[in-house]
Amino acid sequence: MDEMRAALWRAVRQWDGFLALGFGSGLAPKAPGTFGTLAAIPLGVLLSLAPLTIHLLLLAAAFLLGVLVCDRVGKRLGVSDHGAMVWDEFVGYWVAIAMLPAQWPWFLAAFVVFRFFDILKPWPIRPVEKAFGGGFGVMLDDVVAGLLTLLILWPLSHWLPG
């Protein structure tokens, strides 16, 4: 096992690493962001059943916690935005579904659109990613991807039949 892989396995055994690495989903050898987003869906389903105010409060708490844990773990790894740190995908996905109907087609659509934005990073995502460092920067670009996803899907959820 190479040095970075060993560091990731050490990180996931600590509380902040366990969160930053998405409960271990970020350890996937390929496409960790996609696996992190998939791991976010079950909690997202539960979160979407809460009233919007609670959903938003929990999102804010998850974002702030993400800033802390991603900053700490990134410093320990020596890579500020290591691909295995996927808590940002969790929060970004939860932003994406915040106002969508709690139905599987919308959870799936949010997954696809969010991954599109998170992978390609069109404007304004890439400039946001480059403008901020540390845990805040790690978290913010995925929140922007989640907001763009929501801006596309929320109107559609009102136009398309339930």
N, CA, C and O of each residue as an XYZ file, in Angstrom:
648
protein
N       0.857     -1.171      0.000
C       0.000      0.000      0.000
C       0.909      1.242      0.000
O       1.838      1.334      0.803
N       0.636      2.189     -0.900
C       1.502      3.367     -0.956
C       1.262      4.284      0.240
O       0.325      4.085      1.014
N       2.110      5.276      0.377
C       2.105      6.142      1.549
C       0.791      6.920      1.710
O       0.260      7.018      2.816
N       0.272      7.469      0.615
C      -0.974      8.238      0.704
C      -2.144      7.328      1.066
O      -2.995      7.697      1.875
N      -2.187      6.154      0.474
C      -3.280      5.220      0.787
C      -3.246      4.872      2.280
O      -4.291      4.807      2.928
N      -2.060      4.652      2.814
C      -1.919      4.357      4.249
C      -2.381      5.552      5.078
O      -3.027      5.376      6.110
N      -2.054      6.763      4.636
C      -2.485      7.970      5.359
C      -4.012      8.099      5.336
O      -4.616      8.519      6.323
N      -4.628      7.741      4.216
C      -6.095      7.796      4.126
C      -6.734      6.789      5.080
O      -7.723      7.105      5.742
N      -6.177      5.585      5.154
C      -6.722      4.574      6.066
C      -6.536      4.991      7.524
O      -7.383      4.696      8.367
N      -5.431      5.674      7.821
C      -5.257      6.216      9.181
C      -6.288      7.311      9.436
O      -6.873      7.384     10.517
N      -6.505      8.158      8.436
C      -7.434      9.282      8.601
C      -8.853      8.795      8.874
O      -9.544      9.357      9.723
N      -9.289      7.769      8.175
C     -10.680      7.320      8.304
C     -10.944      6.700      9.685
O     -12.098      6.502     10.065
N      -9.893      6.399     10.422
C     -10.048      5.827     11.763
C     -10.211      6.892     12.835
O     -10.440      6.571     14.001
N     -10.094      8.160     12.448
C     -10.305      9.267     13.384
C     -11.645      9.925     13.060
O     -12.089      9.894     11.913
N     -12.294     10.523     14.069
C     -13.652     11.043     13.870
C     -13.722     12.055     12.735
O     -14.661     12.021     11.940
N     -12.733     12.964     12.643
C     -12.799     13.976     11.599
C     -12.523     13.376     10.224
O     -13.122     13.790      9.232
N     -11.626     12.411     10.165
C     -11.357     11.727      8.907
C     -12.523     10.868      8.462
O     -12.826     10.776      7.272
N     -13.180     10.233      9.437
C     -14.357      9.416      9.120
C     -15.419     10.267      8.437
O     -16.038      9.834      7.465
N     -15.630     11.486      8.950
C     -16.593     12.390      8.311
C     -16.061     12.929      6.998
O     -16.753     12.861      5.982
N     -14.849     13.463      6.992
C     -14.293     14.061      5.775
C     -14.262     13.056      4.633
O     -14.486     13.421      3.479
N     -13.987     11.790      4.946
C     -13.937     10.751      3.922
C     -15.300     10.074      3.721
O     -15.381      8.960      3.203
N     -16.359     10.762      4.136
C     -17.716     10.292      3.852
C     -18.019      8.921      4.379
O     -18.565      8.083      3.661
N     -17.665      8.669      5.662
C     -17.894      7.376      6.313
C     -17.136      6.251      5.612
O     -17.507      5.081      5.709
N     -16.073      6.623      4.908
C     -15.254      5.652      4.191
C     -15.553      5.564      2.706
O     -14.807      4.920      1.969
N     -16.622      6.191      2.251
C     -16.974      6.102      0.827
C     -15.925      6.767     -0.058
O     -15.774      6.397     -1.222
N     -15.205      7.737      0.478
C     -14.164      8.403     -0.290
C     -12.934      7.546     -0.530
O     -12.047      7.936     -1.290
N     -12.869      6.392      0.103
C     -11.744      5.486     -0.095
C     -11.873      4.647     -1.366
O     -10.980      3.864     -1.688
N     -12.983      4.810     -2.086
C     -13.144      4.088     -3.353
C     -11.959      4.416     -4.261
O     -11.615      5.587     -4.420
N     -11.329      3.399     -4.859
C     -10.123      3.654     -5.652
C     -10.386      4.448     -6.932
O      -9.481      5.107     -7.444
N     -11.580      4.394     -7.440
C     -11.956      5.159     -8.640
C     -13.236      5.922     -8.333
O     -14.114      5.419     -7.632
N     -13.338      7.128     -8.855
C     -14.521      7.982     -8.734
C     -15.002      8.154     -7.289
O     -16.178      7.923     -7.007
N     -14.116      8.553     -6.370
C     -14.547      8.693     -4.976
C     -15.656      9.731     -4.796
O     -16.506      9.573     -3.920
N     -15.661     10.787     -5.610
C     -16.733     11.777     -5.504
C     -18.095     11.192     -5.843
O     -19.100     11.528     -5.217
N     -18.116     10.326     -6.827
C     -19.372      9.666     -7.203
C     -19.808      8.717     -6.092
O     -20.989      8.670     -5.746
N     -18.872      7.965     -5.533
C     -19.219      7.073     -4.431
C     -19.649      7.859     -3.195
O     -20.547      7.439     -2.465
N     -19.003      9.000     -2.967
C     -19.410      9.855     -1.855
C     -20.820     10.378     -2.038
O     -21.606     10.402     -1.091
N     -21.143     10.793     -3.245
C     -22.499     11.282     -3.513
C     -23.513     10.157     -3.355
O     -24.594     10.375     -2.809
N     -23.181      8.962     -3.823
C     -24.081      7.808     -3.629
C     -24.297      7.545     -2.141
O     -25.415      7.250     -1.718
N     -23.239      7.648     -1.355
C     -23.362      7.413      0.088
C     -24.193      8.498      0.764
O     -24.759      8.268      1.833
N     -24.272      9.669      0.155
C     -25.062     10.773      0.719
C     -26.559     10.589      0.515
O     -27.359     11.205      1.218
N     -26.939      9.759     -0.426
C     -28.365      9.634     -0.772
C     -29.214      9.130      0.401
O     -30.238      9.750      0.689
N     -28.853      8.046      1.094
C     -29.736      7.591      2.182
C     -29.982      8.659      3.253
O     -31.113      8.844      3.701
N     -28.926      9.354      3.658
C     -29.128     10.427      4.633
C     -29.912     11.581      4.013
O     -30.693     12.247      4.693
N     -29.700     11.810      2.728
C     -30.457     12.837      2.023
C     -31.938     12.526      1.983
O     -32.770     13.423      2.122
N     -32.274     11.254      1.793
C     -33.683     10.842      1.808
C     -34.302     11.172      3.167
O     -35.395     11.732      3.236
N     -33.601     10.825      4.238
C     -34.099     11.144      5.584
C     -34.203     12.648      5.794
O     -35.184     13.139      6.352
N     -33.201     13.365      5.351
C     -33.172     14.817      5.501
C     -34.325     15.476      4.747
O     -34.908     16.453      5.218
N     -34.643     14.938      3.587
C     -35.713     15.533      2.772
C     -37.095     15.341      3.396
O     -38.049     16.015      3.007
N     -37.206     14.438      4.351
C     -38.493     14.231      5.026
C     -38.722     15.262      6.128
O     -39.841     15.414      6.619
N     -37.667     15.965      6.514
C     -37.770     16.991      7.557
C     -38.364     18.266      6.960
O     -38.258     18.496      5.755
N     -38.983     19.088      7.792
C     -39.438     20.391      7.296
C     -38.242     21.183      6.738
O     -37.107     20.998      7.177
N     -38.511     22.053      5.780
C     -37.440     22.787      5.106
C     -36.553     23.553      6.085
O     -35.336     23.597      5.901
N     -37.129     24.148      7.106
C     -36.337     24.898      8.079
C     -35.313     23.990      8.760
O     -34.152     24.367      8.917
N     -35.743     22.806      9.158
C     -34.830     21.850      9.801
C     -33.777     21.393      8.797
O     -32.595     21.302      9.130
N     -34.204     21.108      7.577
C     -33.276     20.698      6.514
C     -32.179     21.753      6.355
O     -30.997     21.414      6.301
N     -32.565     23.032      6.281
C     -31.599     24.110      6.076
C     -30.679     24.292      7.287
O     -29.488     24.557      7.129
N     -31.229     24.150      8.489
C     -30.396     24.253      9.691
C     -29.371     23.113      9.743
O     -28.207     23.332     10.077
N     -29.808     21.921      9.417
C     -28.888     20.784      9.400
C     -27.840     20.939      8.299
O     -26.685     20.552      8.471
N     -28.258     21.512      7.163
C     -27.305     21.789      6.087
C     -26.233     22.775      6.545
O     -25.046     22.575      6.291
N     -26.659     23.830      7.217
C     -25.704     24.828      7.709
C     -24.725     24.184      8.692
O     -23.524     24.446      8.639
N     -25.241     23.347      9.585
C     -24.378     22.661     10.548
C     -23.418     21.712      9.832
O     -22.237     21.650     10.175
N     -23.920     20.971      8.837
C     -23.075     20.034      8.089
C     -22.000     20.793      7.306
O     -20.870     20.319      7.184
N     -22.349     21.969      6.777
C     -21.374     22.782      6.064
C     -20.260     23.244      7.005
O     -19.077     23.090      6.701
N     -20.648     23.811      8.149
C     -19.655     24.303      9.112
C     -18.772     23.165      9.625
O     -17.560     23.325      9.762
N     -19.383     22.028      9.905
C     -18.614     20.864     10.334
C     -17.657     20.430      9.219
O     -16.514     20.056      9.482
N     -18.134     20.484      7.984
C     -17.295     20.130      6.838
C     -16.101     21.047      6.678
O     -15.003     20.592      6.359
N     -16.308     22.349      6.899
C     -15.184     23.285      6.830
C     -14.112     22.854      7.826
O     -12.926     22.820      7.498
N     -14.532     22.529      9.031
C     -13.592     22.122     10.080
C     -12.879     20.820      9.724
O     -11.649     20.769      9.710
N     -13.645     19.771      9.436
C     -13.018     18.458      9.239
C     -12.205     18.399      7.951
O     -11.146     17.771      7.928
N     -12.667     19.029      6.887
C     -11.903     18.995      5.632
C     -10.613     19.801      5.767
O      -9.584     19.433      5.201
N     -10.671     20.890      6.513
C      -9.458     21.665      6.748
C      -8.445     20.842      7.546
O      -7.274     20.765      7.175
N      -8.893     20.232      8.633
C      -7.997     19.439      9.490
C      -7.408     18.243      8.751
O      -6.201     18.005      8.796
N      -8.268     17.497      8.075
C      -7.806     16.281      7.392
C      -6.933     16.645      6.200
O      -5.932     15.977      5.941
N      -7.297     17.691      5.475
C      -6.460     18.139      4.359
C      -5.058     18.505      4.817
O      -4.080     18.185      4.142
N      -4.954     19.172      5.957
C      -3.630     19.528      6.494
C      -2.856     18.271      6.884
O      -1.656     18.177      6.623
N      -3.534     17.305      7.506
C      -2.840     16.070      7.895
C      -2.349     15.286      6.677
O      -1.272     14.691      6.695
N      -3.166     15.300      5.619
C      -2.793     14.573      4.405
C      -1.760     15.333      3.576
O      -1.057     14.746      2.754
N      -1.676     16.640      3.801
C      -0.784     17.463      2.991
C      -1.367     17.813      1.636
O      -0.652     18.276      0.747
N      -2.676     17.592      1.477
C      -3.385     17.906      0.228
C      -4.693     18.572      0.637
O      -5.570     17.923      1.206
N      -4.825     19.859      0.351
C      -5.962     20.609      0.890
C      -7.314     20.106      0.402
O      -8.302     20.193      1.130
N      -7.374     19.580     -0.823
C      -8.653     19.093     -1.352
C      -8.448     17.710     -1.968
O      -8.662     17.514     -3.164
N      -8.038     16.774     -1.150
C      -7.810     15.409     -1.634
C      -9.130     14.813     -2.111
O     -10.172     15.015     -1.487
N      -9.081     14.081     -3.214
C     -10.278     13.492     -3.798
C     -11.034     12.563     -2.876
O     -12.239     12.378     -3.044
N     -10.357     11.974     -1.904
C     -11.020     11.060     -0.970
C     -11.885     11.807      0.040
O     -12.755     11.210      0.673
N     -11.651     13.101      0.192
C     -12.487     13.887      1.115
C     -13.787     14.210      0.384
O     -13.805     15.047     -0.517
N     -14.855     13.557      0.767
C     -16.117     13.657      0.036
C     -17.262     14.222      0.878
O     -18.413     14.202      0.441
N     -16.963     14.724      2.077
C     -18.037     15.337      2.868
C     -18.651     16.492      2.099
O     -19.838     16.777      2.253
N     -17.857     17.163      1.271
C     -18.370     18.250      0.449
C     -19.407     17.749     -0.551
O     -20.365     18.461     -0.851
N     -19.231     16.544     -1.068
C     -20.243     15.963     -1.955
C     -21.536     15.668     -1.186
O     -22.635     15.865     -1.705
N     -21.392     15.200      0.036
C     -22.581     14.963      0.863
C     -23.394     16.248      0.980
O     -24.588     16.276      0.682
N     -22.726     17.304      1.418
C     -23.424     18.565      1.658
C     -23.945     19.158      0.353
O     -25.069     19.658      0.306
N     -23.136     19.107     -0.707
C     -23.587     19.620     -2.001
C     -24.833     18.902     -2.500
O     -25.758     19.532     -3.013
N     -24.854     17.574     -2.344
C     -26.039     16.807     -2.754
C     -27.247     17.172     -1.902
O     -28.360     17.297     -2.414
N     -27.027     17.343     -0.606
C     -28.148     17.710      0.268
C     -28.687     19.095     -0.059
O     -29.881     19.344      0.106
N     -27.828     20.004     -0.522
C     -28.288     21.303     -1.017
C     -29.154     21.082     -2.255
O     -30.221     21.681     -2.393
N     -28.685     20.217     -3.151
C     -29.380     19.967     -4.414
C     -30.807     19.456     -4.219
O     -31.681     19.739     -5.038
N     -31.046     18.712     -3.150
C     -32.386     18.118     -2.953
C     -33.229     18.910     -1.955
O     -34.342     18.500     -1.630
N     -32.717     20.030     -1.470
C     -33.362     20.750     -0.360
C     -34.824     21.101     -0.610
O     -35.631     21.045      0.319
N     -35.180     21.455     -1.815
C     -36.555     21.888     -2.078
C     -37.242     21.016     -3.124
O     -38.278     21.392     -3.672
N     -36.666     19.864     -3.395
C     -37.249     18.953     -4.379
C     -38.240     18.009     -3.701
O     -38.142     17.755     -2.500
N     -39.190     17.496     -4.471
C     -40.095     16.488     -3.900
C     -39.290     15.283     -3.402
O     -38.309     14.879     -4.027
N     -39.710     14.728     -2.292
C     -39.033     13.566     -1.705
C     -39.482     12.304     -2.441
O     -40.202     11.462     -1.905
N     -39.032     12.209     -3.680
C     -39.389     11.080     -4.546
C     -38.126     10.607     -5.259
O     -37.250     11.411     -5.579
N     -38.035      9.297     -5.507
C     -36.831      8.725     -6.094
C     -36.442      9.321     -7.439
O     -35.249      9.514     -7.672
N     -37.377      9.627     -8.341
C     -36.924     10.240     -9.606
C     -36.172     11.561     -9.375
O     -35.230     11.862    -10.108
N     -36.567     12.338     -8.384
C     -35.897     13.607     -8.099
C     -34.556     13.379     -7.407
O     -33.599     14.114     -7.652
N     -34.480     12.362     -6.543
C     -33.189     12.035     -5.926
C     -32.189     11.607     -7.004
O     -31.022     11.997     -6.964
N     -32.653     10.805     -7.963
C     -31.794     10.344     -9.054
C     -31.401     11.508     -9.960
O     -30.232     11.647    -10.319
N     -32.368     12.343    -10.330
C     -32.066     13.502    -11.183
C     -31.051     14.414    -10.504
O     -30.123     14.898    -11.151
N     -31.220     14.650     -9.211
C     -30.284     15.501     -8.471
C     -28.890     14.870     -8.465
O     -27.889     15.576     -8.591
N     -28.825     13.560     -8.322
C     -27.533     12.867     -8.354
C     -26.836     13.118     -9.688
O     -25.663     13.491     -9.717
N     -27.548     12.915    -10.782
C     -26.956     13.043    -12.124
C     -26.526     14.485    -12.400
O     -25.402     14.721    -12.842
N     -27.401     15.435    -12.145
C     -27.083     16.831    -12.436
C     -25.974     17.331    -11.514
O     -25.065     18.031    -11.960
N     -26.043     16.977    -10.235
C     -24.999     17.397     -9.301
C     -23.645     16.837     -9.719
O     -22.656     17.571     -9.722
N     -23.577     15.557    -10.071
C     -22.297     14.971    -10.496
C     -21.782     15.669    -11.753
O     -20.581     15.907    -11.880
N     -22.672     15.996    -12.675
C     -22.283     16.725    -13.885
C     -21.568     18.022    -13.504
O     -20.464     18.296    -13.974
N     -22.212     18.814    -12.649
C     -21.622     20.090    -12.239
C     -20.337     19.890    -11.435
O     -19.370     20.629    -11.614
N     -20.329     18.904    -10.564
C     -19.163     18.696     -9.704
C     -17.957     18.201    -10.497
O     -16.818     18.526    -10.160
N     -18.195     17.428    -11.532
C     -17.090     16.905    -12.339
C     -16.583     17.963    -13.322
O     -15.378     18.191    -13.418
N     -17.491     18.605    -14.047
C     -17.081     19.559    -15.084
C     -16.749     20.946    -14.545
O     -15.968     21.679    -15.153
N     -17.331     21.305    -13.425
C     -17.077     22.587    -12.764
C     -17.208     23.787    -13.700
O     -16.264     24.564    -13.842
N     -18.380     23.946    -14.345
C     -18.570     25.140    -15.187
C     -18.673     26.394    -14.317
O     -18.773     26.315    -13.093
N     -18.646     27.553    -14.984
C     -18.795     28.812    -14.261
C     -20.097     28.768    -13.486
O     -21.102     28.324    -14.041
N     -20.137     29.192    -12.266
C     -19.126     29.844    -11.437
C     -18.385     28.884    -10.494
O     -17.697     29.329     -9.574
N     -18.521     27.597    -10.716
C     -17.961     26.630     -9.765
C     -16.432     26.683     -9.739
O     -15.837     26.798     -8.668
N     -15.797     26.601    -10.903
C     -14.334     26.592    -10.922
C     -13.737     27.875    -10.328
O     -12.797     27.783     -9.539
N     -14.246     29.075    -10.677
C     -13.692     30.274    -10.026
C     -13.865     30.262     -8.504
O     -12.985     30.730     -7.781
N     -14.979     29.738     -8.018
C     -15.186     29.644     -6.563
C     -14.163     28.683     -5.976
O     -13.578     28.959     -4.929
N     -13.945     27.558     -6.645
C     -12.977     26.570     -6.170
C     -11.577     27.181     -6.070
O     -10.844     26.907     -5.119
N     -11.208     28.007     -7.053
C      -9.866     28.596     -7.078
C      -9.728     29.788     -6.133
O      -8.623     30.113     -5.699
N     -10.845     30.436     -5.816
C     -10.789     31.667     -5.015
C     -10.605     31.420     -3.521
O     -10.099     32.285     -2.806
N     -11.006     30.267     -3.057
C     -10.982     30.014     -1.613
C     -10.142     28.782     -1.317
O     -10.143     27.814     -2.077
N      -9.437     28.832     -0.217
C      -8.613     27.700      0.180
C      -9.145     27.038      1.429
O     -10.186     27.423      1.961
N      -8.421     26.042      1.890
C      -8.763     25.353      3.128
C     -10.105     24.658      3.069
O     -10.653     24.414      1.994
N     -10.617     24.348      4.231
C     -11.886     23.647      4.337
C     -13.044     24.424      3.736
O     -13.965     23.834      3.172
N     -13.001     25.753      3.854
C     -14.075     26.578      3.284
C     -14.128     26.413      1.771
O     -15.209     26.251      1.203
N     -12.983     26.451      1.119
C     -12.935     26.271     -0.326
C     -13.361     24.879     -0.762
O     -14.052     24.708     -1.766
N     -12.934     23.882      0.017
C     -13.331     22.502     -0.281
C     -14.850     22.384     -0.296
O     -15.425     21.759     -1.186
N     -15.490     22.988      0.692
C     -16.941     22.866      0.836
C     -17.716     23.739     -0.155
O     -18.735     23.313     -0.699
N     -17.231     24.953     -0.384
C     -18.033     25.945     -1.103
C     -18.303     25.585     -2.553
O     -19.415     25.807     -3.033
N     -17.327     25.037     -3.270
C     -17.585     24.746     -4.682
C     -18.672     23.676     -4.838
O     -19.426     23.712     -5.810
N     -18.765     22.732     -3.905
C     -19.815     21.712     -3.987
C     -21.179     22.281     -3.595
O     -22.208     21.846     -4.114
N     -21.187     23.246     -2.688
C     -22.440     23.926     -2.354
C     -22.938     24.694     -3.578
O     -24.136     24.696     -3.862
N     -22.034     25.343     -4.300
C     -22.427     26.049     -5.524
C     -22.949     25.054     -6.563
O     -23.946     25.333     -7.229
N     -22.298     23.907     -6.712
C     -22.789     22.866     -7.629
C     -24.181     22.397     -7.206
O     -25.046     22.170     -8.052
N     -24.397     22.254     -5.895
C     -25.715     21.866     -5.390
C     -26.761     22.932     -5.666
O     -27.896     22.614     -6.023
N     -26.386     24.200     -5.502
C     -27.326     25.291     -5.782
C     -27.692     25.350     -7.261
O     -28.854     25.563     -7.604
N     -26.709     25.165     -8.135
C     -27.006     25.147     -9.572
C     -27.931     23.983     -9.921
O     -28.853     24.127    -10.725
N     -27.674     22.841     -9.313
C     -28.545     21.678     -9.527
C     -29.974     21.999     -9.092
O     -30.931     21.707     -9.809
N     -30.105     22.596     -7.927
C     -31.423     22.963     -7.404
C     -32.094     23.999     -8.299
O     -33.299     23.915     -8.535
N     -31.341     24.969     -8.800
C     -31.904     25.993     -9.680
C     -32.457     25.411    -10.978
O     -33.382     25.968    -11.569
N     -31.893     24.298    -11.416
C     -32.393     23.628    -12.625
C     -33.588     22.730    -12.297
O     -34.599     22.758    -12.999
N     -33.470     21.944    -11.242
C     -34.486     20.922    -10.968
C     -35.724     21.455    -10.246
O     -36.825     20.946    -10.458
N     -35.558     22.469     -9.400
C     -36.718     22.956     -8.642
C     -37.831     23.467     -9.561
O     -38.987     23.092     -9.363
N     -37.527     24.318    -10.570
C     -38.612     24.718    -11.469
C     -39.217     23.525    -12.215
O     -40.430     23.464    -12.415
N     -38.372     22.585    -12.624
C     -38.883     21.401    -13.312
C     -39.841     20.606    -12.430
O     -40.806     20.019    -12.918
N     -39.565     20.593    -11.122
C     -40.417     19.829    -10.216
C     -41.819     20.446    -10.118
O     -42.765     19.774     -9.706
N     -41.951     21.715    -10.494
C     -43.272     22.353    -10.498
C     -43.979     22.216    -11.836
O     -45.205     22.300    -11.907
N     -43.197     22.002    -12.909
C     -43.779     21.905    -14.244
C     -44.120     20.484    -14.645
O     -45.055     20.250    -15.411
N     -43.354     19.534    -14.122
C     -43.600     18.141    -14.490
C     -44.614     17.514    -13.538
O     -44.620     17.822    -12.346
N     -45.461     16.647    -14.054
C     -46.453     16.005    -13.165
C     -45.764     15.146    -12.108
O     -44.729     14.526    -12.356
N     -46.384     15.130    -10.897
C     -45.839     14.400     -9.756
C     -45.742     12.945     -9.990
O     -45.299     12.206     -9.110
